[in-house]
Amino acid sequence: MATQASLTFDFGVVRPVDIQFNPSDAPPGFYAVPKASAYHEQGNLCRQCDWRLECQRSSDEDDRLCEKYLCGGYEVINRDGQTIGRLDKTSVLFKHLPVIA
């Protein structure tokens, strides 16, 4: 289910945007935020993703987590020849869910 998002966080992770996307289409313990909301001035947007190290590791392994939790808003063909992509068609990065004490 796509969610209308207007994200504002005090810790400077993202800036407000108005984009349809599904924040729960993310790895366990993470949530998705549109790359359009990231701070482009900080350079490579992937470096702002908390899932990046796991994604890089899994792209070289057989567990294929990088294919299960996609960040690109476009379709790709996986190793099995299947076309896969995010249902919301939004490029995202993944942030850790906040810890609630």
Secondary structure, DSSP 8 states (H G I E B T S, - for coil): --EEE----TTSS-----EEE-TTSS-TTEEEEEGGGS-GGGS-GGGG-TTHHHHHHHHTSSS-HHHHS---SS-EE-TTS-EE--TT---EEEEE-----
